[in-house]
Amino acid sequence: MSDRPDHYITKDGSSTLYSNTFNQYYHNPNGSVSESKHVFFDVSGVSDAIAQNSSFNIFEMGFGTGLNFLLLLDYYLTHKCDSKVNFHSVEAFPITVEVANDFNFASFSKFRELDHVLKNIFSDLKKGMNIIRPLKEADITLHLFIGKFKDLNTEDIHVDFFFHDAFSPEVNQELWTPETFETLVSMANKEAMLTTYCAASKARAAMAVTGWKLAKTRGALGKREMTVASMAEEKLFGLKRVNEQRLIKRLENGDFDR
């Protein structure tokens, strides 16, 4: 079987890939763009921060197709921002520019300057850290680490919004462990928010045991739930809270290993 991911069109008309390594889609087959906007921009508060022309830092677990970064650029240009945004991301299995050439994400934006952003990024990546400023008119810098998350030096990364967008715990367990979420805690600013499409109890327990406060809300495109987390409990006001202590007890009892 080829390791090259296969290209598909989702139900909202946007591209996704199917990973033959992880046997999963990169995005929700019901809609790549729709899911990303809901989970990582609307629920997280990033879209509000952009509308308010705030400066902030994002960390994304799994750069994947680059869709979330492209959406960030689109939101930024739409609101005519001039604030400074740093977008940190990590990717262990980068796609090739040939694969990226098939994406139609830019067609969902009115800004034609986005047409070649992902192609340019994927055409010139090297192992280790890549620092890219894709548009002169946007003060957005991409810090893209090609390699394993455990090899990323996180000491100087200070994050306001986490996009936890790795393949699911069933196939990529190492990015959903207490050790991973403990590292994210060390990167988090005081009121940092974390959003993820994942609603698995084991993943939530791994967050809870490292100090994340948890809530749940409606998922994207028919998914019953997604997870919202923060280091500041008050940031979860208005959301349905998750019982962290119950999850921690289940984790300590080995309930998720049976």
C-alpha contacts under 8 A as a table, 3 or more apart, distances in Angstrom:
res1	aa1	res2	aa2	distance
1	M	20	N	7.31
2	S	5	P	7.77
2	S	20	N	6.88
3	D	19	S	7.48
3	D	20	N	5.58
3	D	21	T	6.00
4	R	19	S	7.43
4	R	20	N	6.98
4	R	95	I	7.85
5	P	17	L	5.78
5	P	18	Y	5.27
5	P	19	S	4.73
5	P	20	N	5.87
5	P	95	I	7.98
5	P	99	V	7.77
6	D	17	L	5.32
6	D	18	Y	5.07
6	D	19	S	6.85
6	D	20	N	7.75
7	H	15	S	6.95
7	H	16	T	5.96
7	H	17	L	4.61
7	H	18	Y	6.52
7	H	99	V	7.79
7	H	102	D	7.33
8	Y	15	S	5.80
8	Y	16	T	5.32
8	Y	17	L	5.85
8	Y	18	Y	7.35
9	I	13	G	5.75
9	I	14	S	5.56
9	I	15	S	4.63
9	I	16	T	6.10
9	I	29	P	7.78
10	T	13	G	5.33
10	T	14	S	5.48
10	T	15	S	6.06
10	T	16	T	6.61
10	T	28	N	7.55
10	T	29	P	4.79
10	T	30	N	5.41
10	T	31	G	4.98
10	T	32	S	6.54
11	K	14	S	7.37
11	K	29	P	6.47
11	K	30	N	4.65
11	K	31	G	5.24
12	D	30	N	6.44
12	D	31	G	4.65
12	D	32	S	7.33
12	D	33	V	7.50
12	D	34	S	7.11
13	G	31	G	7.02
14	S	31	G	6.42
14	S	32	S	5.88
14	S	33	V	6.29
14	S	103	F	7.93
14	S	104	N	6.23
14	S	105	F	6.12
14	S	108	F	7.99
15	S	32	S	6.65
15	S	102	D	7.99
15	S	103	F	5.58
15	S	104	N	5.90
15	S	105	F	6.59
16	T	25	Y	6.96
16	T	26	Y	6.07
16	T	27	H	5.86
16	T	29	P	7.43
16	T	32	S	6.36
16	T	65	T	7.74
16	T	103	F	7.69
17	L	25	Y	5.71
17	L	26	Y	5.42
17	L	27	H	7.35
17	L	65	T	7.85
18	Y	23	N	6.88
18	Y	24	Q	5.69
18	Y	25	Y	4.24
18	Y	26	Y	6.07
19	S	22	F	5.42
19	S	23	N	5.25
19	S	24	Q	5.44
19	S	25	Y	6.03
19	S	26	Y	6.97
20	N	23	N	4.97
20	N	24	Q	7.38
22	F	167	F	7.57
22	F	171	V	6.04
22	F	172	N	7.69
24	Q	167	F	7.40
25	Y	28	N	6.86
25	Y	29	P	7.15
26	Y	64	G	7.00
26	Y	65	T	7.59
26	Y	167	F	7.24
27	H	31	G	7.31
27	H	32	S	5.11
27	H	35	E	7.61
28	N	31	G	5.53
28	N	32	S	5.55
28	N	35	E	6.60
29	P	32	S	6.75
30	N	221	L	6.53
31	G	34	S	5.26
31	G	35	E	5.97
31	G	221	L	7.44
32	S	35	E	5.40
32	S	36	S	6.26
33	V	36	S	5.28
33	V	37	K	6.16
33	V	67	L	7.58
33	V	105	F	7.60
34	S	37	K	5.38
34	S	38	H	6.33
34	S	220	A	7.42
34	S	221	L	7.56
35	E	38	H	5.26
35	E	39	V	6.07
35	E	220	A	5.21
35	E	221	L	6.71
36	S	39	V	5.35
36	S	40	F	5.52
36	S	41	F	7.07
36	S	67	L	7.87
36	S	68	N	6.59
37	K	40	F	5.76
37	K	41	F	5.02
37	K	42	D	6.11
37	K	71	L	7.70
38	H	41	F	5.91
38	H	42	D	5.01
38	H	43	V	6.04
38	H	219	G	7.90
38	H	220	A	6.14
39	V	42	D	6.38
39	V	43	V	5.56
39	V	44	S	6.78
39	V	195	T	6.48
39	V	196	T	6.52
39	V	197	Y	6.41
39	V	219	G	7.26
39	V	220	A	6.82
39	V	226	M	7.75
40	F	43	V	6.40
40	F	44	S	5.54
40	F	46	V	7.22
40	F	68	N	7.73
40	F	163	F	6.08
40	F	195	T	6.28
40	F	196	T	7.40
41	F	44	S	5.46
41	F	45	G	6.00
41	F	46	V	4.78
41	F	47	S	5.03
42	D	45	G	5.55
42	D	46	V	6.55
42	D	47	S	5.67
42	D	48	D	7.55
43	V	46	V	7.93
43	V	195	T	7.52
43	V	228	V	7.99
44	S	47	S	7.87
44	S	161	F	7.24
44	S	193	M	6.47
44	S	194	L	6.99
44	S	195	T	6.00
44	S	228	V	7.55
45	G	48	D	5.22
45	G	49	A	6.27
46	V	49	A	4.96
46	V	50	I	6.20
46	V	161	F	7.39
47	S	50	I	5.18
47	S	51	A	6.21
47	S	75	Y	7.15
48	D	51	A	4.99
48	D	52	Q	6.21
49	A	52	Q	5.13
49	A	53	N	6.31
49	A	54	S	5.33
49	A	55	S	7.82
50	I	53	N	4.92
50	I	54	S	5.89
50	I	75	Y	7.03
50	I	76	Y	6.25
50	I	79	H	7.10
50	I	81	C	7.14
51	A	54	S	7.73
51	A	79	H	5.97
51	A	81	C	7.85
53	N	79	H	7.86
53	N	81	C	5.46
53	N	82	D	6.87
53	N	83	S	5.67
54	S	83	S	5.88
54	S	84	K	7.68
55	S	83	S	5.07
55	S	84	K	4.84
55	S	85	V	5.49
56	F	84	K	6.84
56	F	85	V	5.20
56	F	86	N	6.70
56	F	159	V	7.64
56	F	160	D	6.13
56	F	161	F	7.94
57	N	85	V	5.70
57	N	86	N	4.75
57	N	87	F	5.99
57	N	88	H	7.53
57	N	158	H	6.92
57	N	159	V	5.07
57	N	160	D	5.34
57	N	161	F	6.53
58	I	85	V	7.74
58	I	86	N	6.21
58	I	87	F	4.81
58	I	88	H	5.88
58	I	159	V	5.65
58	I	160	D	6.01
58	I	161	F	4.79
58	I	162	F	5.79
58	I	163	F	7.34
59	F	87	F	6.04
59	F	88	H	4.59
59	F	89	S	5.57
59	F	159	V	6.25
59	F	161	F	6.37
59	F	162	F	4.87
59	F	163	F	6.13
60	E	63	F	6.56
60	E	87	F	7.53
60	E	88	H	6.16
60	E	89	S	4.62
60	E	90	V	6.84
60	E	162	F	5.80
60	E	163	F	4.48
60	E	164	H	5.93
60	E	165	D	6.74
61	M	89	S	6.01
61	M	90	V	5.87
61	M	91	E	7.56
61	M	162	F	7.71
61	M	163	F	6.16
61	M	164	H	4.94
61	M	165	D	5.36
61	M	166	A	5.65
62	G	89	S	6.50
62	G	90	V	5.43
62	G	91	E	5.10
62	G	92	A	7.80
62	G	164	H	7.46
62	G	165	D	5.62
62	G	166	A	5.01
62	G	167	F	7.94
63	F	66	G	5.39
63	F	68	N	7.88
63	F	89	S	5.73
63	F	90	V	5.86
63	F	91	E	5.35
63	F	144	L	7.81
63	F	165	D	7.96
64	G	67	L	7.69
64	G	91	E	6.70
64	G	93	F	7.94
64	G	94	P	6.84
64	G	95	I	7.43
65	T	95	I	7.41
65	T	100	A	7.28
66	G	69	F	5.44
66	G	70	L	6.36
66	G	118	L	6.68
67	L	70	L	5.11
67	L	71	L	6.15
67	L	105	F	7.00
68	N	71	L	5.08
68	N	72	L	6.21
69	F	72	L	5.05
69	F	73	L	6.47
69	F	87	F	7.49
70	L	73	L	5.15
70	L	74	D	6.32
70	L	105	F	7.87
70	L	106	A	7.71
70	L	114	L	7.38
70	L	117	V	7.66
70	L	118	L	7.55
71	L	74	D	4.94
71	L	75	Y	6.17
72	L	75	Y	5.23
72	L	76	Y	6.11
73	L	76	Y	5.07
73	L	77	L	6.17
73	L	114	L	7.89
73	L	138	A	7.52
73	L	140	I	7.66
74	D	77	L	5.28
74	D	78	T	6.02
74	D	109	S	6.49
74	D	111	F	7.24
74	D	114	L	7.80
75	Y	78	T	5.07
75	Y	79	H	6.31
76	Y	79	H	5.44
76	Y	80	K	6.18
76	Y	81	C	5.54
76	Y	138	A	7.40
77	L	80	K	4.89
77	L	81	C	6.43
77	L	111	F	7.88
77	L	138	A	7.25
78	T	81	C	7.92
81	C	138	A	7.65
82	D	138	A	6.94
82	D	139	D	6.56
83	S	139	D	6.57
84	K	139	D	5.17
84	K	140	I	6.11
85	V	139	D	6.40
85	V	140	I	4.81
85	V	141	T	6.55
86	N	140	I	5.78
86	N	141	T	5.02
86	N	142	L	6.24
86	N	143	H	7.34
87	F	140	I	7.20
87	F	141	T	6.06
87	F	142	L	4.87
87	F	143	H	6.03
88	H	142	L	6.01
88	H	143	H	4.63
88	H	144	L	5.93
88	H	145	F	7.92
89	S	142	L	7.63
89	S	143	H	6.23
89	S	144	L	4.87
89	S	145	F	6.22
90	V	144	L	5.65
90	V	145	F	4.64
90	V	146	I	5.94
90	V	147	G	6.83
90	V	148	K	7.29
90	V	149	F	6.35
90	V	152	L	7.97
91	E	94	P	5.94
91	E	144	L	7.47
91	E	145	F	6.29
91	E	146	I	5.05
91	E	147	G	5.84
91	E	148	K	6.90
91	E	149	F	7.73
92	A	146	I	5.62
92	A	147	G	4.30
92	A	148	K	5.10
92	A	149	F	7.63
93	F	146	I	7.64
93	F	147	G	7.51
94	P	122	F	7.88
94	P	146	I	7.14
95	I	99	V	6.40
95	I	100	A	7.15
95	I	122	F	7.15
96	T	99	V	5.33
96	T	100	A	6.43
96	T	122	F	6.06
96	T	123	S	7.07
97	V	100	A	4.81
97	V	101	N	6.01
97	V	119	K	5.66
97	V	120	N	7.91
97	V	122	F	4.97
97	V	123	S	5.11
98	E	101	N	5.23
98	E	102	D	7.39
99	V	102	D	5.84
99	V	103	F	7.65
100	A	103	F	5.48
100	A	118	L	6.83
100	A	119	K	5.95
100	A	122	F	7.19
101	N	119	K	6.27
103	F	106	A	7.85
104	N	107	S	5.59
104	N	108	F	7.62
105	F	108	F	5.70
105	F	109	S	7.68
106	A	109	S	5.43
106	A	111	F	7.89
106	A	112	R	7.48
106	A	114	L	5.88
106	A	115	D	5.21
107	S	110	K	7.33
107	S	115	D	7.58
109	S	112	R	7.40
109	S	114	L	7.72
111	F	114	L	5.92
111	F	115	D	7.84
112	R	115	D	5.40
113	E	116	H	7.04
113	E	117	V	7.60
114	L	117	V	5.27
114	L	118	L	7.99
115	D	118	L	7.75
116	H	119	K	5.24
116	H	120	N	6.03
117	V	120	N	5.27
117	V	121	I	6.28
117	V	134	P	6.45
118	L	121	I	4.98
118	L	122	F	6.10
119	K	122	F	5.36
119	K	123	S	5.99
120	N	123	S	5.25
120	N	124	D	6.72
121	I	124	D	5.88
121	I	125	L	6.68
121	I	132	I	7.78
121	I	134	P	7.96
122	F	125	L	5.81
125	L	130	N	6.72
125	L	146	I	7.82
126	K	129	M	7.50
126	K	130	N	6.86
126	K	146	I	6.95
127	K	130	N	7.96
127	K	145	F	7.30
127	K	146	I	4.95
127	K	147	G	6.51
128	G	145	F	5.18
128	G	146	I	4.94
128	G	147	G	6.21
129	M	143	H	6.73
129	M	144	L	5.73
129	M	145	F	4.32
129	M	146	I	6.36
130	N	142	L	7.73
130	N	143	H	5.78
130	N	144	L	5.05
130	N	145	F	6.08
130	N	146	I	7.66
131	I	141	T	6.96
131	I	142	L	5.65
131	I	143	H	4.66
131	I	144	L	6.37
132	I	141	T	5.79
132	I	142	L	5.04
132	I	143	H	6.59
132	I	144	L	7.96
133	R	136	K	7.25
133	R	139	D	7.66
133	R	140	I	6.29
133	R	141	T	4.75
133	R	142	L	6.26
134	P	140	I	7.72
134	P	141	T	7.42
134	P	142	L	7.90
135	L	138	A	5.43
135	L	139	D	7.70
135	L	140	I	7.69
136	K	139	D	7.25
145	F	152	L	7.07
147	G	151	D	6.91
147	G	152	L	7.58
148	K	151	D	5.41
148	K	152	L	6.89
149	F	152	L	5.26
153	N	156	D	7.66
154	T	157	I	5.27
154	T	187	M	6.74
155	E	187	M	7.32
156	D	187	M	7.97
157	I	187	M	5.85
158	H	187	M	5.06
158	H	188	A	5.80
158	H	189	N	5.96
159	V	162	F	6.95
159	V	187	M	5.86
159	V	188	A	4.90
159	V	189	N	5.51
159	V	192	A	6.53
160	D	188	A	6.48
160	D	189	N	5.69
160	D	191	E	6.91
160	D	192	A	4.36
160	D	193	M	6.29
161	F	192	A	5.61
161	F	193	M	4.93
161	F	194	L	5.85
162	F	192	A	7.51
162	F	193	M	6.12
162	F	194	L	4.44
162	F	195	T	6.39
163	F	194	L	6.15
163	F	195	T	5.65
163	F	196	T	6.36
164	H	194	L	6.92
164	H	195	T	6.15
164	H	196	T	5.00
164	H	197	Y	7.90
165	D	196	T	6.19
165	D	197	Y	7.31
166	A	172	N	7.47
166	A	175	L	7.00
167	F	171	V	6.73
167	F	172	N	5.75
168	S	171	V	5.80
168	S	172	N	5.84
168	S	173	Q	7.32
168	S	198	C	7.18
169	P	172	N	5.04
169	P	173	Q	4.38
169	P	174	E	7.71
169	P	175	L	7.39
169	P	176	W	5.97
169	P	203	A	7.21
170	E	173	Q	6.13
172	N	175	L	6.27
172	N	176	W	7.59
173	Q	176	W	5.39
173	Q	177	T	6.77
174	E	177	T	5.79
174	E	180	T	7.43
175	L	180	T	5.87
176	W	180	T	6.32
176	W	181	F	7.14
176	W	203	A	5.69
176	W	206	A	6.90
177	T	180	T	5.26
177	T	181	F	6.49
177	T	203	A	7.07
177	T	206	A	5.55
177	T	207	M	7.93
178	P	181	F	5.14
178	P	182	E	5.89
178	P	206	A	4.43
178	P	207	M	6.30
178	P	209	V	6.87
178	P	210	T	6.31
179	E	182	E	5.09
179	E	183	T	6.38
180	T	183	T	5.25
180	T	184	L	6.48
181	F	184	L	4.88
181	F	185	V	6.23
181	F	206	A	6.88
181	F	207	M	5.72
181	F	210	T	6.53
182	E	185	V	5.00
182	E	186	S	6.56
182	E	207	M	7.82
182	E	210	T	5.40
183	T	186	S	5.16
183	T	187	M	6.61
184	L	187	M	5.03
184	L	188	A	6.16
185	V	188	A	5.10
185	V	210	T	7.45
185	V	211	G	7.66
185	V	212	W	7.69
185	V	231	M	7.78
188	A	191	E	7.76
188	A	192	A	5.59
188	A	231	M	7.69
189	N	192	A	5.17
190	K	231	M	6.48
190	K	232	A	6.74
191	E	230	S	6.67
191	E	231	M	5.93
191	E	232	A	5.18
191	E	235	K	7.08
192	A	230	S	5.65
192	A	231	M	6.10
192	A	232	A	7.29
193	M	228	V	7.31
193	M	229	A	5.84
193	M	230	S	4.59
193	M	231	M	7.23
193	M	235	K	7.75
194	L	228	V	5.80
194	L	229	A	4.92
194	L	230	S	5.97
195	T	226	M	7.78
195	T	227	T	5.91
195	T	228	V	4.68
195	T	229	A	6.35
196	T	199	A	7.89
196	T	226	M	6.26
196	T	227	T	5.51
196	T	228	V	6.72
197	Y	219	G	6.73
197	Y	220	A	7.81
197	Y	225	E	7.80
197	Y	226	M	4.83
197	Y	227	T	6.44
198	C	203	A	7.69
198	C	225	E	7.90
198	C	226	M	5.52
198	C	227	T	6.18
199	A	203	A	7.44
199	A	204	R	7.16
199	A	216	K	7.87
199	A	225	E	6.01
199	A	226	M	5.01
199	A	227	T	5.56
200	A	203	A	5.40
200	A	204	R	6.35
201	S	204	R	4.99
201	S	205	A	6.03
201	S	247	L	7.27
202	K	205	A	5.01
202	K	206	A	6.30
202	K	247	L	7.86
202	K	251	L	7.37
202	K	256	F	6.13
203	A	206	A	5.10
203	A	207	M	6.50
204	R	207	M	5.09
204	R	208	A	6.14
204	R	214	L	7.55
204	R	227	T	7.72
204	R	247	L	7.35
205	A	208	A	4.93
205	A	209	V	6.08
205	A	244	E	7.07
205	A	247	L	4.91
205	A	248	I	5.58
205	A	250	R	7.88
205	A	251	L	6.34
206	A	209	V	5.55
206	A	210	T	6.78
206	A	248	I	7.85
206	A	251	L	7.80
207	M	210	T	5.52
207	M	211	G	6.72
207	M	212	W	5.40
207	M	213	K	7.94
207	M	214	L	7.98
208	A	211	G	5.29
208	A	212	W	4.99
208	A	213	K	6.38
208	A	214	L	7.05
208	A	244	E	5.37
208	A	245	Q	7.63
208	A	247	L	7.11
208	A	248	I	6.41
209	V	212	W	7.39
209	V	244	E	7.72
209	V	248	I	5.56
211	G	231	M	7.04
212	W	229	A	5.98
212	W	230	S	5.66
212	W	231	M	5.31
213	K	229	A	5.43
213	K	230	S	5.34
213	K	231	M	5.95
213	K	232	A	7.09
213	K	233	E	5.93
213	K	244	E	7.07
214	L	227	T	7.19
214	L	228	V	5.94
214	L	229	A	4.52
214	L	230	S	6.75
214	L	236	L	7.65
214	L	241	R	6.06
214	L	242	V	5.38
214	L	243	N	7.64
214	L	244	E	6.83
215	A	227	T	6.07
215	A	228	V	5.14
215	A	229	A	6.14
215	A	236	L	6.61
215	A	239	L	6.04
215	A	240	K	5.45
215	A	241	R	4.10
215	A	242	V	4.99
216	K	225	E	6.26
216	K	226	M	5.70
216	K	227	T	4.73
216	K	228	V	5.72
216	K	239	L	6.53
216	K	240	K	5.54
216	K	241	R	6.27
216	K	242	V	6.71
217	T	225	E	5.45
217	T	226	M	5.65
217	T	227	T	6.64
217	T	228	V	7.39
217	T	239	L	6.46
217	T	240	K	6.60
218	R	223	K	6.92
218	R	224	R	5.58
218	R	225	E	4.61
218	R	226	M	6.06
219	G	222	G	6.70
219	G	223	K	4.59
219	G	224	R	5.41
219	G	225	E	4.39
219	G	226	M	4.69
220	A	223	K	5.44
220	A	224	R	7.96
220	A	226	M	7.87
223	K	226	M	7.59
228	V	236	L	7.73
229	A	236	L	7.48
230	S	233	E	6.49
230	S	235	K	6.68
230	S	236	L	7.15
232	A	235	K	5.68
232	A	236	L	7.71
233	E	236	L	5.72
233	E	237	F	7.51
234	E	237	F	5.43
236	L	239	L	5.67
236	L	241	R	7.65
243	N	246	R	5.57
243	N	247	L	6.60
244	E	247	L	5.17
244	E	248	I	6.14
245	Q	248	I	5.02
245	Q	249	K	6.15
246	R	249	K	5.18
246	R	250	R	6.29
247	L	250	R	5.09
247	L	251	L	6.18
248	I	251	L	5.03
248	I	252	E	6.17
249	K	252	E	5.08
249	K	253	N	6.09
250	R	253	N	5.05
250	R	254	G	6.29
250	R	255	D	5.28
250	R	256	F	7.23
251	L	254	G	5.20
251	L	255	D	5.99
251	L	256	F	6.39
252	E	255	D	7.70
254	G	257	D	5.40
254	G	258	R	7.02
255	D	258	R	5.85
